[in-house]
Amino acid sequence: MNLLFSNDRRGAYPPSLYAAQNPVLPPFAALRGEARADVVVVGGGYTGLSAALHLARAGRRVVLLEAHRVGFGASGRNGGQVGSGQRLEVDALERIAGRDATRRLWDMAEAAKALTRALADAAGVAFHPGIAHAARTAAEVAHARANAERLARDYNYDRITPLDRDGLRALVKSPLYRGGDIDRGAGHLDPLALALGMARLAAGAGTVIHEDSHVHHIAHGARAGDKTVVQTGTGRVICDQVILAANGYLGGLDTQVAARVMPINNFVVATEPLGARAGDILAENIAVHDTRFVVNYWRLSPDGRLIFGGGENVGYRFPRDIAAKVRRPLERVYPQLKGVPITHAWGGTLAITMNRMPLFARPAPNCLSASGYSGHGVALATLAGKLMAQAVQGQSDGFDAMAALRPAPFPGGAAMRWPLLVAGMSWYGLRDRLGV
Ligand SMILES: Cc1cc2nc3c(=O)[nH]c(=O)nc-3n(C[C@H](O)[C@H](O)[C@H](O)COP(=O)(O)OP(=O)(O)OC[C@H]3O[C@@H](n4cnc5c(N)ncnc54)[C@H](O)[C@@H]3O)c2cc1C
């Protein structure tokens, strides 16, 4: 299943608020004929752009091939939340990887946030601190408190304040939640602005970017040092190394990676500007996500619209009426917004793994891949690009630390992923609805 051409207009950004509000870059010309490079990067989201930027800064000849436009994928459509830590909380990671490895993973995630903020800064993209975590049950509220205490005690991270029902309600004006926490070290930003900014920085550092350049085949060099040939419909690049940064859109380009990384769709809407009503939604300019498995997440745009993400996935096609789908959870969280006009609605494809930790892999001797950030990729994909750039240059400690977490393949491999996902999402959606 290849989602690259299933749900969107070829070569065009989706009808998101971000695409409507950001001046897009002039198009980068498609690849034509034969070119040479030290490294070819496949995919122009945060992973690929960061890899290209760091390699170009290190003096490598880099060609980045993007099937549509830079920031076309998840990187240009997401919730914009730059969260702390890895996708799994430290207690779960300690059980999987042990205390020392978890400490290292936590520190890498802090470095990911710092890198993302530095790139946002360099690109002139505003970062707004504060992400609240809204819990539905007393057990989740207790877990949030224990997590904050553990991070302060064992990880020197004291930016999270646990909140009881009234504390959370003072910030997040929804009747639905029993408490949670606020992480003042995390924050939110305009995700497409970040992707476009990273593309400008990468091009400025010397990366040759080609848009409208779908890679449909890679002939990998058989041994280290052999050349690799990366083929698009209108050209090819002969290179020493290739970096796969296609995430949920990888399709059949690499079946080993595809067996461990499952695409999943998620949906977002933006309302009309809320004016004075915005104060009745959030008391501060923070982002929020809740504890549902089919997570709800939201924040306000600079012009006071509610940007709200949520909604279950029951197939690989986006539903015809995304606004109606997302309106349901939006109005459950904020009954005071019943009937609010929705001006923008869009879908996006991300990628998840069995253990919710990304897959860092070497699918061939001269090939690196990172994907499957499981909804926690704004900072970690940006870091992944840098770690792959370092690995290409022979410093692979960071890449190897992430690769050690290698998620298991989905049962049934690449072919069974989608039916399995539909069954799984229906099951978890049901659990969310029943509150179990
Ligand atoms: C709706 C939504 C909300 C999300 N919210 C958040 C959030 O709030 N916080 C968070 O941390 N994460 C969030 N995520 C996840 C986050 O957006 C991703 O983890 C991250 O953007 C992944 O970046 P990437 O560069 O790996 O992939 P992408 O941004 O998807 O980029 C992959 C690119 O590769 C290109 N490509 C694929 N195949 C080929 C090919 N064969 N040839 C050429 N080009 C190709 C695609 O066109 C695409 O542009 C969300 C994702 C979605 C979809």
The ligand as an ORCA input file, in Angstrom:
! r2SCAN-3c Opt
* xyz 0 1
  C      -1.890     14.740     11.605
  C      -0.571     14.520     12.298
  C      -0.344     15.107     13.551
  C       0.884     14.918     14.196
  N       1.151     15.619     15.333
  C       2.390     15.559     15.889
  C       2.728     16.412     16.987
  O       1.951     17.279     17.411
  N       3.958     16.261     17.557
  C       4.864     15.350     17.077
  O       5.968     15.257     17.621
  N       4.584     14.581     15.992
  C       3.385     14.683     15.385
  N       3.115     13.944     14.260
  C       4.184     13.094     13.704
  C       5.230     13.915     12.954
  O       4.592     14.822     12.081
  C       6.126     12.952     12.149
  O       6.698     12.020     13.044
  C       7.261     13.654     11.419
  O       6.789     14.764     10.688
  C       7.970     12.662     10.502
  O       8.834     13.357      9.647
  P       9.481     12.604      8.396
  O      10.368     13.565      7.720
  O      10.096     11.343      8.875
  O       8.235     12.192      7.503
  P       7.333     13.081      6.517
  O       7.214     14.474      7.004
  O       6.071     12.332      6.280
  O       8.190     13.168      5.194
  C       8.354     12.099      4.315
  C       8.490     12.700      2.927
  O       8.992     11.721      2.056
  C       8.415     11.909      0.803
  N       8.523     10.630      0.093
  C       8.025      9.440      0.494
  N       8.330      8.461     -0.391
  C       9.056      9.054     -1.355
  C       9.650      8.561     -2.549
  N       9.559      7.269     -2.894
  N      10.313      9.437     -3.328
  C      10.432     10.732     -2.983
  N       9.868     11.251     -1.865
  C       9.185     10.423     -1.058
  C       6.979     12.308      1.104
  O       6.371     13.000      0.040
  C       7.174     13.179      2.343
  O       7.265     14.553      2.038
  C       1.887     14.093     13.591
  C       1.646     13.518     12.350
  C       0.439     13.725     11.700
  C       0.217     13.125     10.342
*
